[in-house]
Amino acid sequence: MELTVIVPTFNEAPNIAELVRRAEAACTGIDAEIVFVDDSRDHTPDVIRTTAARSTVPVRLIHRDDPVGGLGGAVIEGVRSSRAVYCLVMDGDLQHPPEMIPVLFDRLRASDAEVVVASRYCGNGGDAGGLANGTRRLVSSGATLLSRALFPRRLEHCSDPMTGFFGFRRSAVEVERLKPTGFKILLEILCRHRLRVLEVPFVFGERFAGESKASLKEGVRFIRQLAGLRFGRIAGFGLVGGIGAVLNLLIMGVLVSLGVHYVVAAIVAAEITILTNFLMQERMVFHAQRQGAGSLRRRFLHSAGFNNVDAAARLPLLWLLVEFAGVPSLLAQAGTLVGAFLLRYLYHSRVVYADVSPVAQPVPVRVPASARPRADVRPGAVEHPSGGGRPALLLDGTAS
């Protein structure tokens, strides 16, 4: 197999048949397959199966009930399933024209580039006109400028790291290094690898059908992804810690102003922010590690237990700073919070969110000769949902 075209989809049923029809024509003469990695909650998987039955190009479906990593996670799932020399990623809404598939593929084969990017902003012919409105164009341009400013060397030869339309040599990308959290999978790939990049201009088209999936939530994911790529997970932990510290000081300040003794005020503020920090860490910092880190109860008890010990250890220091050094109580509290930051981060990353899931031991399986894969696998094969460990099914219902 030369090429796997990976199409992550979420409720794109009206676009599937047209996309496959145009991709078939574009892939003439290429040993290619199309893999839909689908997170839909509508009838998109049924449409993919129906379209696959009529396709002259092999079409596979991986349906995910648990869409870990969003669109980026879907792309990774598709790459893992591929056995082709090259992979090409494109959206399912036809804003990425399938007619560009052979152009990207030929550039990959004819050059020493490990990634070929379809760019809206390079050379003569690139155009982002398909973005819905001026606001989206402004947001896209701003995100591109910000990304290139933060990664001037890794993105030196990529004018459009926000694009979702690109191809790459599968052996050049180590999927285990990727930690996708949303739409911007190319940014993730380029920032975590040192790759030779070649660009091809393309015109970003109008959406064929359906609605854009861009949202404020995806914007927050992008900022979190960018911070994680540039500064690591400790940046998110620091952001949560900063918010918690401000909240802690506000609570303590209000209580002290009401006549509560500063030590009692510090204890109350600490207990409230221990809870709020844990909730923010779950959502903003360690969201990808939660699944393997045991139950919510285990994580909370470990986090709260450590933070209470930390708070208790800081109280004598707070008392010494106020009573003997004459430091104002709020300033002293701020100092103790900053001092404990690194220790809290190390404990949470190494203990609270450590992977405690049991390691599965491989079980040898004897495969009957009659059940071994046939050499003449037909177009239209459709896989079961990922992670199920079940054999793929052909459209006539027989096991492959």
Secondary structure as UniProt FT lines:
FT   STRAND          3..9
FT   HELIX           13..15
FT   HELIX           16..26
FT   TURN            27..29
FT   STRAND          32..38
FT   HELIX           44..54
FT   STRAND          59..63
FT   TURN            68..69
FT   HELIX           70..81
FT   STRAND          86..89
FT   HELIX           98..100
FT   HELIX           101..110
FT   STRAND          115..119
FT   TURN            123..125
FT   TURN            129..130
FT   HELIX           134..150
FT   TURN            152..157
FT   TURN            161..162
FT   STRAND          166..169
FT   HELIX           170..172
FT   HELIX           175..177
FT   HELIX           185..192
FT   STRAND          197..201
FT   HELIX           216..231
FT   HELIX           233..257
FT   TURN            258..259
FT   HELIX           262..284
FT   HELIX           287..289
FT   TURN            290..292
FT   HELIX           296..323
FT   HELIX           329..339
FT   HELIX           341..347
FT   HELIX           348..352
FT   HELIX           369..371
FT   TURN            375..376
FT   TURN            379..380
FT   TURN            386..387
FT   TURN            395..396
//
